[in-house]
Every structure is written in structure tokens, then in C-alpha cells.
Amino acid sequence: MNIALSLIILFAGAFLQGLTGFGYSLFSLPLLVILMPVSTAVPMLCLTSVFLNLSVFLRARRNLDLKRILPLLISGAAALPAGIWLLKTADESALKIIIGIIVTLSSLIYLSGFRVNVKREKLVMIPVGFLSGLMNGATTFSGPPVILFFANQKVAKHQFRASLATYFLLLNIAAVPAFIAGGLLTGETALNTLYVFPAVILGVLAGIKMADVVSEERFRFVALIALGVLGVFSVVSGL
């Protein structure tokens, strides 16, 4: 039963990722930790996220502006070790509640139409990337700071998906050796990850196909709604 539920959860999370370019870990982790320890679920999501984001990246790479997101990548990678330290030492329920509250409130603010006029985009990307990397190491929830920043900057749909996929792909590749060094990614976890790959593959392919028929305005609305719902999931899981 646990295996069947895990497959369903990861299929749904991968579908969301293929559709919007984010949401896989935010959706999956609060549900997976009901079935397994968080120290198992986080490295598993990290491993599958590498393939997941590679799939989205290959489809959307023509719209990528790598120079634009370089500050995000550098600051995000720099924050990974601190995030993994938090995963090993901090109270996981408190982490999920705090992150969930921030995510939910932020998505509601942006849905209301509020925007901040960011002129020095690359400079602001440094703290955004650092916070994202910290959250990635602690919970694999690297998306919210970057997603909200891109939404604030009104990044076009295809560039939105390409930038997120590239950022998440490179960040998770960097996280794999860090998880191994921290003793959280073991041979058993890697073997268990192989069992769930079919659900992840099918989910992301279905989401990518659906993304081709979703309009720009509806995409942005769905992305922010999904982020808010996932924030609530995180709070509920922490409670």
C-alpha cells in the first residue's frame, strides 16, 4: 500500500512540475513523510528531481537565458551545506510550518496584483538564490523564493519554465554529493528511488504535454494558485 501511494503521489507531483516548471517537492514531500522518514524522502526527491528537471529543461531550453539566472545558481549552491545541516539538526515540523506560511502568504500577495519594482535584478537574485538553496538543502523546497521572484518580474511562460528547470536541475545535481557526504543518501535510498522512477517519468511527460495548450495568463494564475495550495500542504504536514 505504501508503494502504491508513493507512486500516486510522485506521479501527481511530476505532472505539476511538467505543467508549471515547479511544485514536485512541495507537493510530494508533505505527503511522502506520512509514509517514510523525512531523511529518506528528501534525498529520494532530490535524485528524481534531477531527471525530472532534465526532462523539462530539454523541452524548454531554447527559451533559456543562462546569464540572467547565474547569480541565482551561484548563491543557491553556496547555501546548500547550511540547508543540509538544518535538515540534520532542526525540528522538521517547525521547518515545514514556517516555510508553508511564507509560501502561502506570498502567493496570496502576488495573486492580489501586488508587485515590487525591482530594478537591480541581478543584485536581488543573490539573497533570493541563497534562501532557495538553504530551503533546498533542508527540505528540497527550493522553488518558492525563485518562483515568486520570477512572477514579480513577469517572466514569460516559456522562459519561466526554462529558467526554473535549469536552476533546479543544476542545484539538485550539486545537492547529490552533499547529501552523500552528509550520510543522508545511502545505497538503500538509491535503490528505493529506482522503484518510483516510472511514475515520475509518466507524470512529467503528461505535464509537459498539457503545458503546450495552457495560455500565458492562465499559466501564471495556475502557478500561483498551486504554490498557495502547496504552502497549505506544508503547514498541515508540519502540524
N, C-alpha and C positions, 0 to 999 in steps of 0.2 A: 504493500500500500504506500509506503514512504517513497519507494522508487517511482511508482506511478504518479504520485502527487508532485514529486520533484520534476518529472518530465513535463507535466502540465504547466507548472509554474515557470519553468525555463522557456518553454515554447511561447507562452504569453509575453514574457519579458523580452525575448528575442524579437518577437513580432513588433512590439512597441519600439524597440531600438531600430529595426529596419525601417519603420514608418517615419519616425521623428528624428533619428540620429542619436537618441539618448533614452534613458529610462530602464535599461536592462537590470542593473544592480539595484536601483532604487525600488523597482517593483519586486524583484526576486528575493533580495536579502531578507526583508521583514517576514516573508512567508517561509523561506528556507530555514530560518533559525528556529522555527517551530518544530522542524523535522530533524535538525542536526545542530551540533555546536557551531557558534559563530566563527570559531577558529578554523573550522573545516569549510564553512560556506564561503568565507571571504576569499581564500586562495582559489577555490573552485571557480568562483565568479571571475576572478582575475584571469585565470587560464582560458576560460571560454570566451571572455571578452576580447582576447587577442584575435581569435578567429572571427568573432562577431564584427568587430570594428574593421578588420581587414576586408570583410565582405562588403560593408557599406563604403569603405574608402575606395575600393576598386571600381565601384559603380559611380561614385561621385567625384573622383579625383580630378576630373577636368575643370572643376569649379574651385579648386583649392588655391589659396593664396598663402603659401607657406611662410613668407616673410612676415605676414600680418600676425600670425599666431606664435612666432618664435619666442617672444617674451613669456607667453603662457607656458610653453614647453619647458623652458629653462627653469622658471620659478617653480613649476609644478613638480618637476623631477627633484629639485633641491629639497622640497618639503616631504618627500616620500618617507625617508627614515624616521622623521619625527612622528608621522602618522602611524607607521608600523609600531613604534614604541607605545603610542597611545592605545593601539589595539591590544597590546600585550599587558598593559598596566591599568588602563582606565575602566570604569564601570560601563559596560557596553549598553545597558539600558539607558543610562543618562546620556550617552553619546547620541543614541538614536532619537531620543526625545528632543534634545537641543537642535539637532540637525533638521528633524522633521518640522519643528516650529518655525525655524528660519526659512526653510523651503516653502512651506505653506503660505506664510505671511508675504514672502517676496513675490510669489506667483500671483497672489491676490492684488498686490500693489501694481504689478505690471499689467494685469488684466483690466484694472481700473483706468489705464491710459497714462499713468504717471511715468515720466521719463526724466533722466538726468542728462544734461548736456555735457557729454564727455569729449573734450577737445584733444587732450593729450592721451590718446587711446593706448599707445604702447606703454606709457608710464603706469597707467591704471591696471594694465594687464599683469603687472608684476605681483601686486597683492592678491589679485583675483586668482592667478595661477598658483600662488603659494597656498592659499586657502583650499583650492581644489586638490592640490597634491596632498595636503595634510588629511583631507577628508578621504582621499583615495586610499591612503595607507591604513587609515583607521577603520574604514567601513566599505570601501570601494565606491562610495558616493561622491565621485569626483565631479559629477555633472552640474549640480545647481549653480555654483558661482559663475561658471563659464556660460551656461545656458542663459542665465538672467542677464549677463553682460552682453551677449550677442543679441538677445531680444531687445535690450535697451538701445543697442546700436542699429537696430532694424536691419540686420544682416539678411540678405535674400535667402530664400528657402534652400536652393541647391548649394550655395556657398556655406550656409548654416550647417547642413548635413555633412558636407565635405570637411569643413574645419573641425567639427566635433569628432568625426570618425578618426581623423588624423591625430588629433590631440589625445583622444582616449587610447588609440592603438599604441602610440609611442609611450604614453605614460604607463600603460599596463605591461608593455614589454620591459620597461625599466623596473617595474614593480616585481616581476617574477624572480630575478636573482635576489632582490631584497627580502622577499618572503622566504626564500630558501635559506638565506643567511640568518634570518630570524627564527628558523626552526618551525615555521608555520606551513610550509609547502613540503609535504612528505611524499614518499612513493605511493602510499595508500590513497592520499588525496588525489594524486595524479591519475591513479587507476580508476577511482570513482568518477573522475571528470570524464573519462572516456565513455562511460556508460550513458551520460546525458548529452553527448555531442549531437546525436541525431535530432533530438528535439530542438536544440539551438539552431542547427542548420536549417531545418524546415521553417522555424519561426522567423528567422531573419530574411529568408528568401520571400516568404509571404508578405512580410512588412515592406520590403523594398519594392515589390510589385505594386502594392497598394499606394506607396508614396508617389508613384508616377501619375496618379489620377487625382491627387488632392491639390486643391488650389492654394496659392500663396497665403491668402488671408485666412483660410480655414486651417492651413498647416500651423500658422503661428498661434491661432486660438487653441487648437488641439494640443500643441506642445505645452502651452502654459497651463491649460486645464489638467493635463496629465501630470505635470510637475506638482501642482497643488494636491492632487489626489495621492500621489506617491509620498508627498510630505506627511499627509494624514496617516498613511500606512506606516510610516516610520515611527510616528508618535505612538500609535496603537501598539506596534510591536514592542516599543520600549516600555510601555505601561504593563 
